[in-house]
Amino acid sequence: MMDLNSKHRHRRMDKNPRQKLDALEGSYASPRQTQKRTAIIPSLAFAFAVTPCSYPDLDKWDAMIGRVIKSKHNLWRSTVTAMIREDVHSFGLGAPPIYVEYHRRSAVALVTSLEDSSERHQAVTMHLLTHQVAQLKALATTFLSTREGTSLPIKRQLNLHMRARQLACIHASKLHLALEGNSMLLDDLKLRSHLCPKAPSPQH
């Protein structure tokens, strides 16, 4: 029996970068080469568009990458993460958090499908997007009106609704998906706080 359980993919996404980072930390790569993280981000990001990832998952991978960057730069482990994240022009190391790439990949996947050369592909994507957003909005509205239970079932549904999740990531980045100058489905995802967690503040 097939399902949409992502645990196996998450296990692979944990294992691949861990092996690459351990090899990179023990190599003669310079701090700059390490910071570019050749093949580290791609080993995770290729699945971002279709695999639901929570911010704890992304934070975990960020911590793994940050540990190696600190080691290569001979920084204390207690060095604040904000210094690693900050742009080099502001005296940081210029290593953005991985959720930036997660949101970017999700946005590219959705926009590419909506602008596909095949009209049938465009229509199927738009139908899935509007149907999934409408279903999630109905669930969220019911939850807000009854206040029974928790919003966890809604978040679980979001993991199964790929197109709606991609749109929620676009909105989480404070961007809009526009059609002929009008934002698409923006009002329908105003309940995003119950559907997709906001990006965390930089850790210290």
Secondary structure, 3 states (H helix, E strand, C coil): CCCCCCHHHHHHHHHHHHHHHHHHHCCCCCHHHHHHCCCHHHHHHCCCCCCCCCHHHHHHHHHHHHHHHHHHCCCCCCCCHHHHHCCHHHCCCCCCCHHHHHHHHHHHHHHHHHCCCCHHHHHHHHHHHHHHHHHHHHHHHHHHHHCCCCCHHHHHHHHHCHHHHHHHHHHHCCCCCEECCEECCCHHHCCHHHHCCCCCCCCC
